[in-house]
Structures are given as C-alpha cells and as structure tokens.
C-alpha cells in the first residue's frame, strides 16, 4: 500500500479513508507483501482513522470501513498464525 502524505494538515475525509481501506484490503490479500509491510499499512490506516472528523459527512461510512479493515487484519493475522503452526 502506498504511503499517503500526512493528512493532518488538510484533514482526512471519510471518502479518502474509505478509498484507503479498499487499497489496504487489496494490499493485505496479496501474498507478495511481508507481514511487516502489512503491519505497517495497518498501523498507518489506524492513524488515519484517528484523523477523521466525527462531524464530517460520511463519518459513519468510514466507521464501517474501519470495521472491515480490522476484520481483514484479523483474518490476515490468524491465517498467518495457522500457516506458521502447520510448518512446525
């Protein structure tokens, strides 16, 4: 996932965040990135979620997108743990 510019100056909009979640979900579903790269992408996404304005139009949709991103991350992490356990 490409690292976005610092959104704190211009404000992270719910629309931008929802797009970033879509990018994140595609990124972590790809087998090429390492676990550390996926972890960095998730951390960045959570940081961007914290920049959202609760009064902005579309904030609820961003909340749903964050829930989807968290579920994707948990699925990715649990699959990785299962694969590691099978290898031993």
PAVEX-453924 format. One line per field, with one value per residue: x, y, z of N, C-alpha, C in turn; residue number from 0; residue in three letters. Coordinates in nm, 3 decimals. Layout:
nX: c(X/...)
nY: c(Y/...)
nZ: c(Z/...)
caX: c(X/...)
caY: c(Y/...)
caZ: c(Z/...)
cX: c(X/...)
cY: c(Y/...)
cZ: c(Z/...)
num: c(NUM/...)
residu: c(Ala/...)
//
This chain:
nX: c(0.085/0.065/0.228/0.055/0.045/0.098/-0.199/-0.287/-0.262/-0.438/-0.664/-0.822/-1.057/-1.373/-1.429/-1.175/-1.060/-1.219/-1.152/-0.883/-0.906/-1.010/-0.788/-0.606/-0.725/-0.701/-0.425/-0.337/-0.449/-0.298/-0.029/0.235/0.340/0.531/0.479/0.552/0.531/0.257/0.170/0.270/0.115/-0.140/-0.109/-0.072/-0.321/-0.487/-0.388/-0.472/-0.745/-0.783/-0.760/-0.993/-1.280/-1.542/-1.776/-1.797/-1.952/-2.040/-1.898/-1.996/-1.987/-1.713/-1.657/-1.771/-1.606/-1.363/-1.417/-1.436/-1.172/-1.039/-1.140/-1.037/-0.764/-0.748/-0.824/-0.613/-0.397/-0.464/-0.468/-0.200/-0.083/-0.189/-0.070/0.198/0.193/0.133/0.363/0.548)
nY: c(-0.117/0.210/0.472/0.733/1.093/1.315/1.357/1.527/1.804/1.882/1.749/1.443/1.303/1.131/1.003/0.980/0.811/0.579/0.498/0.443/0.227/0.036/0.005/-0.094/-0.341/-0.481/-0.482/-0.637/-0.879/-0.971/-1.191/-1.118/-0.894/-0.862/-0.973/-0.768/-0.542/-0.542/-0.504/-0.246/-0.103/-0.141/-0.009/0.255/0.297/0.291/0.515/0.712/0.683/0.792/1.057/1.141/1.351/1.351/1.491/1.513/1.471/1.148/1.014/0.790/0.591/0.569/0.457/0.203/0.110/0.104/-0.099/-0.314/-0.315/-0.383/-0.641/-0.766/-0.744/-0.904/-1.151/-1.188/-1.201/-1.425/-1.629/-1.629/-1.716/-1.973/-2.089/-2.078/-2.251/-2.492/-2.540/-2.618)
nZ: c(0.000/-0.088/0.080/0.216/0.195/0.474/0.630/0.822/0.795/0.590/0.656/0.702/0.502/0.516/0.270/0.149/0.337/0.319/0.061/0.106/0.278/0.104/-0.063/0.126/0.196/-0.046/-0.065/0.161/0.097/-0.106/-0.170/-0.189/-0.025/0.278/0.620/0.793/0.625/0.579/0.839/0.888/0.706/0.815/1.060/0.970/0.856/1.083/1.216/1.036/1.062/1.310/1.252/1.145/1.124/1.342/1.289/1.020/0.698/0.602/0.791/0.930/0.736/0.709/0.953/0.926/0.722/0.861/1.044/0.864/0.773/1.010/1.051/0.824/0.880/1.113/1.005/0.826/1.003/1.164/0.971/0.900/1.137/1.151/0.926/1.004/1.224/1.101/0.959/1.148)
caX: c(0.000/0.145/0.216/-0.009/0.101/0.043/-0.331/-0.326/-0.270/-0.555/-0.778/-0.859/-1.202/-1.425/-1.416/-1.035/-1.036/-1.285/-1.066/-0.762/-0.941/-1.018/-0.648/-0.549/-0.780/-0.638/-0.283/-0.312/-0.492/-0.189/0.069/0.369/0.393/0.569/0.394/0.591/0.472/0.114/0.156/0.291/-0.003/-0.250/-0.080/-0.099/-0.466/-0.543/-0.351/-0.559/-0.880/-0.782/-0.763/-1.126/-1.366/-1.670/-1.886/-1.792/-2.046/-1.981/-1.820/-2.048/-1.932/-1.573/-1.658/-1.795/-1.483/-1.263/-1.454/-1.396/-1.026/-1.000/-1.172/-0.939/-0.637/-0.757/-0.820/-0.476/-0.311/-0.494/-0.423/-0.055/-0.051/-0.222/0.034/0.320/0.174/0.137/0.501/0.630)
caY: c(0.000/0.332/0.559/0.861/1.213/1.345/1.414/1.612/1.943/1.907/1.678/1.316/1.297/0.994/0.947/0.938/0.698/0.462/0.457/0.386/0.095/-0.053/-0.021/-0.179/-0.477/-0.542/-0.498/-0.749/-1.005/-1.010/-1.272/-1.064/-0.814/-0.933/-0.944/-0.635/-0.442/-0.541/-0.445/-0.101/-0.050/-0.138/0.098/0.380/0.308/0.326/0.655/0.795/0.678/0.886/1.193/1.170/1.444/1.285/1.572/1.517/1.387/1.020/0.957/0.657/0.500/0.547/0.364/0.070/0.074/0.069/-0.232/-0.408/-0.322/-0.460/-0.781/-0.811/-0.758/-1.021/-1.269/-1.199/-1.241/-1.562/-1.718/-1.635/-1.799/-2.110/-2.134/-2.098/-2.369/-2.610/-2.561/-2.676)
caZ: c(0.000/-0.095/0.197/0.182/0.255/0.606/0.610/0.934/0.753/0.507/0.713/0.638/0.479/0.514/0.135/0.133/0.425/0.261/-0.051/0.162/0.329/-0.014/-0.100/0.230/0.184/-0.163/-0.033/0.252/0.036/-0.196/-0.098/-0.205/0.086/0.400/0.737/0.843/0.535/0.607/0.972/0.870/0.635/0.912/1.156/0.901/0.841/1.214/1.239/0.953/1.121/1.424/1.199/1.092/1.197/1.366/1.238/0.873/0.624/0.563/0.902/0.960/0.635/0.743/1.065/0.869/0.651/0.962/1.094/0.760/0.774/1.130/1.023/0.726/0.951/1.200/0.918/0.774/1.114/1.205/0.864/0.908/1.253/1.114/0.833/1.082/1.307/1.014/0.914/1.255)
cX: c(0.089/0.121/0.160/0.066/0.037/-0.090/-0.368/-0.338/-0.398/-0.680/-0.810/-1.010/-1.249/-1.410/-1.273/-1.008/-1.097/-1.204/-0.939/-0.789/-0.951/-0.877/-0.584/-0.596/-0.721/-0.491/-0.260/-0.359/-0.389/-0.085/0.210/0.420/0.426/0.472/0.426/0.533/0.322/0.086/0.172/0.170/-0.122/-0.231/-0.112/-0.249/-0.531/-0.509/-0.441/-0.702/-0.891/-0.789/-0.901/-1.203/-1.502/-1.791/-1.892/-1.899/-1.974/-1.901/-1.866/-1.994/-1.786/-1.561/-1.680/-1.670/-1.373/-1.292/-1.413/-1.245/-0.976/-1.026/-1.072/-0.805/-0.639/-0.755/-0.679/-0.382/-0.337/-0.453/-0.272/-0.013/-0.080/-0.115/0.164/0.310/0.183/0.279/0.586/0.591)
cY: c(0.122/0.417/0.692/0.976/1.234/1.419/1.514/1.759/1.973/1.839/1.552/1.315/1.152/0.928/0.899/0.813/0.571/0.409/0.389/0.246/-0.006/-0.093/-0.119/-0.323/-0.550/-0.573/-0.621/-0.882/-1.057/-1.087/-1.213/-0.983/-0.901/-0.896/-0.805/-0.524/-0.431/-0.474/-0.293/-0.036/-0.040/-0.025/0.235/0.403/0.350/0.471/0.749/0.795/0.777/1.032/1.233/1.264/1.378/1.363/1.575/1.427/1.259/0.953/0.814/0.554/0.469/0.450/0.220/0.021/0.033/-0.070/-0.340/-0.426/-0.403/-0.608/-0.841/-0.836/-0.883/-1.150/-1.294/-1.252/-1.386/-1.663/-1.737/-1.726/-1.944/-2.167/-2.163/-2.224/-2.496/-2.643/-2.627/-2.817)
cZ: c(0.000/0.028/0.151/0.247/0.392/0.587/0.718/0.894/0.677/0.562/0.634/0.623/0.482/0.377/0.109/0.216/0.369/0.143/-0.001/0.219/0.214/-0.059/-0.002/0.216/0.064/-0.135/0.054/0.194/-0.064/-0.114/-0.101/-0.085/0.209/0.512/0.791/0.756/0.559/0.741/0.966/0.805/0.731/1.013/1.094/0.887/0.973/1.248/1.159/1.005/1.236/1.378/1.147/1.184/1.217/1.313/1.086/0.812/0.582/0.672/0.935/0.863/0.660/0.860/1.019/0.796/0.749/1.019/0.993/0.756/0.894/1.109/0.925/0.793/1.040/1.118/0.867/0.882/1.154/1.099/0.871/1.024/1.223/1.022/0.909/1.167/1.224/0.969/1.019/1.286)
num: c(0/1/2/3/4/5/6/7/8/9/10/11/12/13/14/15/16/17/18/19/20/21/22/23/24/25/26/27/28/29/30/31/32/33/34/35/36/37/38/39/40/41/42/43/44/45/46/47/48/49/50/51/52/53/54/55/56/57/58/59/60/61/62/63/64/65/66/67/68/69/70/71/72/73/74/75/76/77/78/79/80/81/82/83/84/85/86/87)
residu: c(Unk/Unk/Unk/Unk/Unk/Unk/Unk/Unk/Unk/Unk/Unk/Unk/Unk/Unk/Unk/Unk/Unk/Unk/Unk/Unk/Unk/Unk/Unk/Unk/Unk/Unk/Unk/Unk/Unk/Unk/Unk/Unk/Unk/Unk/Unk/Unk/Unk/Unk/Unk/Unk/Unk/Unk/Unk/Unk/Unk/Unk/Unk/Unk/Unk/Unk/Unk/Unk/Unk/Unk/Unk/Unk/Unk/Unk/Unk/Unk/Unk/Unk/Unk/Unk/Unk/Unk/Unk/Unk/Unk/Unk/Unk/Unk/Unk/Unk/Unk/Unk/Unk/Unk/Unk/Unk/Unk/Unk/Unk/Unk/Unk/Unk/Unk/Unk)
//
